[in-house]
């Protein structure tokens, strides 16, 4: 199974945890490179909050992968959400 995910670079506990359970984690620098994700090679994108998605990207179609908000969730809860979306 492809376990490549993108995590906002400010979410260090999530990055560390997801790497420890076998995910190949790529970082998203304040959502600046969100527009570069145009394929489904990643299984999910983890952001600190959906409100952090840049207004300048409002014209951009969402990437073709799930975007998960980490705000108010533990790394384990986010892992569970990713795995449920992979089924």
C-alpha angles and dihedrals in degrees: 000000000000107000100181114137137168120228128186106254094236092064097082097157089053093047092050094046096046091048089051091056094049108271121141099229125202119185128236113212105221089313091291093126095042090107089060091066101088103142135059094247088116120063097211144354117224117203130177091239137345087240088067092069104112120253089221087065091057091106091051120098112237116262113265092254133077118275112213123197112222095193110120094005134104122234088251092055090050091049089052091050091050092049092048090053091050093061 
